[in-house]
């Protein structure tokens, strides 16, 4: 097995099946019984893991580095450069306004309505007092735009989020913002239910409301999943609709919080992205999920789902900022008016917008501060009140030397600020052999300082014994779980290339399946991630594919969802 040149780090995967693949053996790679693909029983998995670990060389750091100079990481420090989010249309006018545009209208076709409108607008050669005007479109989720703006790391001239909640959140945070249009592309968010269970659901619960979906999920009649409310407009929308169903009088009450906590105990993990939900639905893992109507209309593989609008509308309001010049505000209004013209609206309809115009929103009655509070309430309750035991497995093989490892170190330390102190964290690094840098302990201030110190102390050299390290991490999790029996166990693998030493993937899949521990993969500068996707899919985890530019954001968002 030859090592990929330009090996690349950081990938995370989600969902399903244990596949049987035959790998070709080579010097230094143990591949006995590579046809094993089915999950073992828990007891057999423990036995098999212990057997394989007898041939794994593991070193323990007896005197870990304590980073006594570790300072609290600011939100701005945890963010990647704004250029991580791509410019989809570049304006060249004397007055050029940048629009932070929701991804459902600023991505690739068919999710490119605003891009197409901006291109047309720029060709019109409009002017203001003799100065040419143009529009630049940046593709960024509404939640990420709010995060960057609030941190002072981004100052667009225009903000076009999916719904008004994000604008209200910025206003509540003290950002000088003005809404200049309520709607430029009509849309709704809602719940999808598989057709083959929808009729049974309706016959039992009568109406397809958020509250009844939650009841059905609690009763085992549906498997319902939603997306990260810190980045996803639909996730935030449905979260607040859930809280409203828990307590119609006060969605932020103790009662609503307790109901959310009880629900999260048995619900599927919150999905990292909508794409993860689609993959889970395709594999039959879930039969109910959240999605915007425009995305549903443009996803033929979901035609066997019924769409039910819920929560507030996603009509894409438009905002300007106090830091704009008068010319920029005038250009922003001109572009907004252009978006509302008949030819632009016809294109929006063709792209899947402007459906369900008769839908009346189910407003939870929250202001901007209320939406911010709802996010925090979710953060407190998302693990269902159970502590998390997590082990980070970091690739420090030779290809990681230099910028790849430096970027990983910085991102891992900064993103660790999102890990709650009630969780338990350990650290492993690996090249040809495995090193336990930090045994699992509660992530208090001391453990956090040790974690930062050991991460900063990592150096790269040697081969890539990925699955030796995975086995070591699984064993650490199982041992710690004896002390914290109600905890959720998670493994995070950060790597930039294929395993070329130690046990192979096929040799450990049965163990991973039997232990039922989700393994999140972060693939860094790494194009062929088939093995990592397979590893993470065993227990329905996620895979993140990142590069040097966006690894900080990818890890930050992953931790925010899972830890």
C-alpha positions, -999 to +999 in steps of 0.1 A: +000+000+000+017+032-011+014+064+008-005+092-008+019+120-017+008+154-002-011+136+025-038+158+040-054+161+074-089+164+088-122+146+078-155+138+095-181+113+084-216+102+091-238+072+088-240+037+082-229+003+068-200-019+075-185-027+041-162-056+033-132-045+012-100-064+005-069-044+010-036-054-005-009-061+021+025-046+021+055-045+043+048-033+078+010-036+074-009-064+093-039-075+073-051-108+087-088-115+085-094-084+063-127-098+052-142-091+086-169-065+081-199-073+104-200-058+138-191-081+167-210-084+199-199-060+226-180-087+245-164-101+214-154-066+204-136-060+237-118-094+234-108-087+199-096-052+207-074-065+236-060-091+213-050-067+186-036-042+211-010-067+221+008-060+188+005-022+191+034-002+206+021+025+229+041+050+248+027+072+276+039+107+283+046+106+320+052+143+325+028+162+302+035+198+294+014+222+313+007+254+294+007+279+323+006+308+298-026+295+282-051+324+279-088+322+272-094+322+235-115+350+222-142+342+196-123+362+170-092+341+176-111+309+170-122+320+136-105+314+103-100+343+078-133+354+063-120+345+029-126+309+039-161+317+027-158+321-010-166+351-032-191+338-058-195+370-078-169+398-078-180+434-085-157+459-101-177+492-097-165+524-082-190+517-055-189+480-048-211+465-020-204+431-006-234+409+003-231+382+030-257+359+013-274+328+027-260+296+011-293+284-004-291+314-029-253+319-032-239+284-038-237+264-070-267+258-092-296+254-085-288+272-052-274+302-071-303+326-075-286+357-059-254+349-078-273+350-111-292+382-101-259+399-091-243+390-124-272+406-143-272+436-121-235+442-126-240+441-164-267+469-162-239+495-156-260+514-130-244+546-116-248+569-086-239+605-094-215+594-121-200+565-101-205+529-114-219+505-088-216+468-085-223+439-062-200+412-047-216+380-033-200+360-005-214+326+002-217+321+040-243+305+062-265+330+081-252+317+115-216+320+105-221+356+092-236+365+126-207+349+144-181+368+123-199+401+125-204+399+162-167+391+167-157+421+147-141+399+121-163+409+091-180+440+079-202+434+049-222+462+034-253+440+031-266+410+050-292+387+033-299+359+058-324+331+055-348+346+081-352+377+103-340+359+135-304+365+126-309+402+120-326+405+154-297+386+170-272+411+156-293+440+168-295+425+203-257+422+202-253+459+197-245+459+160-259+489+141-282+472+116-312+484+096-337+462+077-344+476+043-366+448+029-387+420+045-385+396+016-366+391-016-370+353-021-399+336-004-392+303+014-403+282+043-385+257+066-401+226+078-401+189+086-398+160+062-415+127+070-410+096+050-441+088+030-443+052+042-446+063+078-465+096+073-500+081+070-494+060+102-481+091+119-512+112+109-536+084+119-522+083+154-513+120+160-538+137+137-518+168+128-482+172+116-471+198+141-437+202+157-451+191+190-466+159+176-434+151+157-415+153+191-442+131+207-439+106+180-401+107+182-402+101+220-426+072+215-404+056+189-428+062+160-404+085+142-366+090+141-363+128+138-331+147+134-323+184+130-292+206+122-269+228+143-288+259+154-256+280+156-250+278+119-282+265+103-312+288+099-335+257+097-319+243+128-324+275+148-360+278+135-370+243+144-352+245+178-373+275+188-404+259+174-396+229+197-391+251+227-425+268+219-442+234+218-426+225+252-440+257+268-463+278+246-463+306+272-425+309+276-402+290+252-372+299+274-387+287+307-373+261+330-401+238+318-391+242+282-354+236+292-363+204+311-384+191+282-356+198+258-332+179+281-355+149+283-359+149+245-322+151+238-315+121+260-328+097+234-328+117+201-303+113+173-272+136+175-277+170+160-264+169+124-233+188+115-249+198+081-280+193+061-259+170+038-254+147+067-292+145+072-297+137+035-272+109+037-288+095+068-323+096+052-310+079+021-296+051+041-328+047+062-312+057+095-338+085+100-373+089+087-380+125+097-357+156+095-356+194+089-350+211+057-359+243+038-386+239+011-363+253-017-337+226-009-364+199-007-377+210-042-342+207-056-334+173-041-351+146-062-338+118-040-362+130-013-393+127-033-405+099-010-407+124+019-437+146+027-428+183+034-446+201+063-438+238+068-431+249+103-418+278+124-411+312+110-408+320+073-375+321+055-382+350+032-346+364+031-348+399+045-321+424+036-301+445+061-275+473+058-251+485+085-242+517+102-206+515+090-218+519+054-214+551+035-244+569+020-234+557-015-232+521-003-266+523+013-281+537-019-264+510-039-278+484-015-313+497-020-309+496-058-297+460-057-325+450-034-351+466-057-335+448-086-339+415-067-377+422-064-382+430-101-404+405-120-376+389-140-356+383-108-386+368-090-393+346-120-358+332-117-363+328-080-394+307-086-375+286-111-348+280-085-373+266-060-383+297-041-417+315-037-437+284-028-462+281+001-468+319+000-500+313+019-481+298+049-487+317+081-456+316+103-457+299+137-437+326+155-422+316+189-425+353+200-387+357+206-367+389+201-330+389+192-319+383+228-344+354+230-330+337+200-295+341+214-308+326+247-324+297+228-290+288+213-274+288+248-302+267+262-297+242+235-259+242+241-265+233+278-290+205+270-278+190+237-260+160+253-292+151+273-276+158+306-249+131+301-212+140+303-191+132+272-159+113+272-138+122+242-104+112+229-086+132+202-063+111+179-039+134+161-018+122+131+018+134+136+034+115+107+061+130+085+037+145+060+022+167+087+055+185+093+054+223+089+022+242+081-002+213+083+007+205+119+009+241+129-026+249+115-039+218+133-024+227+166-038+263+165-072+252+154-074+224+180-064+246+209-087+275+199-117+252+193-112+235+226-127+266+242-160+252+230-156+221+251-176+222+283-158+217+316-182+189+327-168+167+299-138+144+299-110+147+274-078+127+265-052+131+237-033+106+216-008+112+188+005+087+164+030+081+136+046+047+133+037+041+169+011+055+193+017+080+221-008+087+249-001+123+255-028+130+279-049+104+299-086+112+300-096+135+328-124+161+334-118+191+312-113+216+340-088+245+339-059+222+347-067+195+321-074+223+296-039+237+302-023+203+299-042+197+267-029+230+252+006+222+263+006+187+248-009+199+216+017+227+212+044+201+219+034+178+190+061+172+163+058+153+131+079+123+119+074+087+108+047+066+092+009+064+097-005+037+120-040+052+121-059+021+133-034+012+160-042+047+174-079+042+169-078+009+189-058+027+217-083+055+218-113+031+220-096+012+248-091+044+267-128+053+263-139+019+275-117+021+306-128+056+315-165+047+310-162+023+339-157+054+361-184+074+343-209+048+332-236+072+320-213+091+297-214+094+259-182+082+243-167+098+212-134+095+193-121+122+170-095+112+144-075+140+127-053+129+098-039+139+065-035+106+047-038+069+044-027+043+070+005+026+059+016+009+091+000-012+118-035-027+117-057-020+086-092-006+085-108-039+077-093-054+108-110-030+131-144-024+116-160-052+135-146-039+168-158-003+161-193-016+152-195-038+183-184-010+207-209+014+190-186+044+197-190+071+170-157+081+154-156+116+139-130+120+112-113+152+103-095+149+070-070+177+065-057+185+030-067+150+020-086+142-012-092+105-011-112+100+021-129+067+014-114+049+044-122+077+068-158+079+055-162+042+060-147+044+095-170+072+106-201+057+089-200+026+111-216+043+140-233+072+123-207+099+129-196+126+106-166+133+084-152+168+079-130+176+049-109+207+056-078+225+043-053+249+059-078+278+054-109+264+069-098+238+095-103+263+123-140+268+114-146+231+107-132+220+141-150+249+159-184+240+145-178+203+151-170+209+188-199+233+191-223+205+179-208+175+197-190+187+228 
